[in-house]
Amino acid sequence: MSTEHMKTLKIDHVGIAVKSAEKSAKLFSDVLGLETEEEILNDRKLKIIMIKVGKSRLELLEDLDVNGTIAKFIEKRGEGLHHIAFEVDDINETLKKMKENGYRVLSEPSAGADNTMVAFIHPKDTHGVLIELVERSSQKR
């Protein structure tokens, strides 16, 4: 299958699971002088602070639900790297190709932060790293 019509554009962001997004953001904003932007994802019960680093970003993820996915991740593994997100131009085509190649998709495309569509690939299929695919609304045809 040709990939000429499907492109991975860049690393969109690196997700970091934290207990307090605001406290964690101080290093990046106060010390390193980077721009931050906070967003609450009510449907996922997450507080997110995006930190712009050149053309990529860091995403600090704080669970607003003590039994949520990020809270459970921190309980099991501690704070730290949660996922790497790749921006793609066509999330549906990318997921189709992932499935054709035997990768387990954890979620079909759904609304993500910053007006995006996102989906996740099982970390057991990607060398222990949770992969997030991100399609920005500006990429829609």
Secondary structure, 3 states (H helix, E strand, C coil): CCCCCCCEEEEEEEEEECCCHHHHHHHHHHHCCCCEEEEEECCCCEEEEEEEECCEEEEEEEECCCCCHHHHHHHHHCCEEEEEEEEECCHHHHHHHHHHCCCCECCCCEEECCCEEEEEECHHHCCCCEEEEEEEHHHCC
